[in-house]
C-alpha cells in the first residue's frame, strides 16, 4: 500500500475517533415535553405505555442501581438530563432531598392518594409501593419451637442459628435502611450488636440479592434469612421459581406492642430540581399513585401499593394486619450514613 | 540537528500535564481535605484497610514468587518434552482478569457447583469446606492471575544469564543448590523484584476480585466511599494513601528494571545449556505445570464454556461486545498516538522537561482505576460538568491508566533506531517531520502495534474505572460480567466473560510467537 494512502487512512481513523467521542459528549438530550427517568426499579412496561397513550408524553428510562443513579444525578448537578428519579428505598431519596437535588411540589391528588408517612413532608419524594422486612425460613428445617422464638429481628442472632442464617451483602440499601430504622428506635450500640450478631451467624452465607437468600432457604443451603417480603412471594407465586410452601414461609417479626414494629421501606419517585418538565413530571407521579396504576405496579412485584385505595395481591397478607415501625421514613433516612458506618464497623460486607 | 523543539516541547508537556491532572487532583483534594475527615477515616477504616491490604500483598507476593520463579527456573534451565506447549500454557492466566477467575471459581465452589458436589461426595462436612470468600481464597485467585509477571521477567533474565559464572562455581566444587542461591538467583534478582512489583501493583489496583469475594481493600474502599456514601473527598483521601503504596512499588520496579544490565553480556558470554529432563523428574515437572495450567486456566474456562452453553445468553451480548471493541479501539489508538511525541522527545532530546513529562505519563500505570475515576469525577464535575458521563471522560481515564504501556514500548523502540538513519534522511533534504514519519515511524511500527494490542486488551478487561465513569447504559463486556456475576446470575455472566478471555488470548499468542523468534524484547508488562 502506498505510504501516503496509509497515512491518510490513519488520519481518517483518528478523525473518526475524535468525531465519535465528540458525539458522546451530550449525555442525553430530551425532546420537548419528554420525561427522562433514572429508574432503580423495573416496572411493567404496559403501565408506562398507558401513560404515554393517555397524555402523549414520551418516557425515556435509564435503568441502573438506585445508588448508582443517585450518584450520577448528584455528579451531573444542574446539567442532569433526569426529570425524575425512581429508587428502591427512601433513604436515597431523602439524601437527594437534603442535597437539594429534588423539587418539592404540592398536589392535592397525591396528598389524598398517598399517606403522609410514605411521603417527604414537602413532597420532595413520594412513595409508590411499600415493602417490609421479614424473616424467611424453610419449614422443613426450622422447628415450631424455633419459629416461636423468631419473633424479633434480634432472634436471628441467637446462637442456635449460627451457620443457618442467610443475609444480603451490607453494601445494599435494604440492610442499610433496616439498620438505620433500628438506630432511630434503639440507638447505635443496640444496632451494632445486632449487626455483629448477623455477621456471626451468617458466616459465608452472605448473598448478593434477596432473591438469592430466598433460593438458598428453599434449597436448604441456609435455614432462614432476612429479606424484603415480596421476594418470598416471588419465590412462591412466580412460575419461574414456583417454590412449594413446604419449603418456603415467612415470619412477621416485632409485632408485640413493646417491640420495634416491622421494618419497612418504599420504592419511591422524585422530581429533579433541575427538570425542565416539572409539570409533566407531576402528572406522571399523579398517574403512578392513582389507584389503578398503583395497584398494577405493586402487584407486578408482589408489593403493597402506597395508595390505600389500590388493591394488593389477594394472596398477600393484608398490610393493615401488620404493625409497622413507627419511624417515619424521612427520619430513618437521617440515620443512613451512621448505619453504613456501623455496617462497616461490624465487618458486614 | 534541529527539530522544532519549542513547539514539540510545548505539545508534549501539555499532553503529559493533561494526563497527570487526575493524579494531581487526587493529591490536591486529599491535602486540602479537612483534618476531621482524616481523623474519621483513621478511626473507622484506615488501620483495618492497611492490615487487610498489606497482608494480601504479602501473601500474593509470596505465592507469585514461588510459582513464578520455580516455573521460570524449570523453563530456562531444563529441556523436556512438551516444553514448547508449556511455554504457552504458563502465560495463559494473563488472559484472565481477576474478576473473571474469581467469578468462575465462585460458580465451582457454590452449592451445586463441581467442587461443592465433590466435597459432598467424599463426605466432607460442609461447614468445614474451604471458603473462596476468605483471605486465602482471594490471595490464591490474585496469585494465579498475577504470577506470570514474576515468571516472565525472571525467565527472560535467566535466559540471558552468562553460564560461565555458574560453571566456574560448579567446577570450584559448589553444590548445585549453593550455585542457585548464591549466583543464579542473585543475578536474576532485579528481574524477579521488578516482576513482583508489577504483580503487586495489579493486586493494589484490583477491584473486581476483592469486591466479588467481599474482601475489603483500599481500592474496594474507594469505590464504596464513592458509591454508598457519595463522598468523593473521602475517596480521594483513601486514594492518596493508595498512591503512596503504588508509586513506591512503581519506583521499585523502575529501579530494578533499570538494573537489568547486572547480567551484562560482554565478551565471551554464553547462554546456559539446558539439561534434559527424563523419567521421574519429567513426570514431576509436567505434573506441576499441568496443575497450574488446570487451576489457573483450563478448569475456570471449562466452567465458563459449560455455563455459556446452558442456554441463557444476555440479549445485549452483541452490543456489549461492540461497546467494548469501540472504546478499546479508540482508547488504544489515541494512546499510541498521544505518547509518540513524548517518547520521541524524551529519547532524542532528553531534557529535564521531557523526563518529567515521561514520568508524569508513566505514573498513570500505578494508578488503580478507582483512583483515576475519583480524580476525574472531582475534576470534571468541578471544571467541565458538561463532560461528565460522556465518552470523552471514559476514554481519558483509559489513556491515563494505559498510555504508559504505549510510552514504554515506544521509548524502547525509538532508542533502537539509529540517529544516523535520521541524520541521513535530513542530509538528503527531508524535513524533520518527513524524517520522523518516513524513517522513525516506519521502523518503530512493530512496537507501536505491540503497544496498541496491549492497551486494547487492557481496556477490554478494565472494570472499575469503566463502572464509575461510563455513560448511562453503556454496558461493556466487563460491565456485563460484573453486573451478572455480582448478582450471582452465573450463566448470564459466562458468555461475556468468555469473550474477554478470548480477546485476552491474542496478545499472548502474538508475544509467545515473537519470543520464539528470539526477539524477547518486552518485559511483559501489562499483557
Interface residues (C-beta under 8 A of the other chain):
Chain A: X3 X7 X13 X14 X17 X20 X21 X22 X24 X25 X26 X27 X28 X62 X63 X64 X67 X68 X70 X71 X72 X74 X75 X76 X77 X78 X79 X95 X163 X169 X171 X176 X204 X206 X207 X208 X209 X212 X216 X219 X221 X337 X340 X341 X344 X345 X349
Chain B: X44 X45 X111 X127 X131 X133 X134 X214 X215 X216 X224 X226 X227 X228 X229 X230 X326 X329 X330 X333 X334 X337 X377 X381 X385 X386 X387 X388 X389 X390 X391 X392 X395 X437 X438 X442 X471 X472 X473 X486 X487 X488
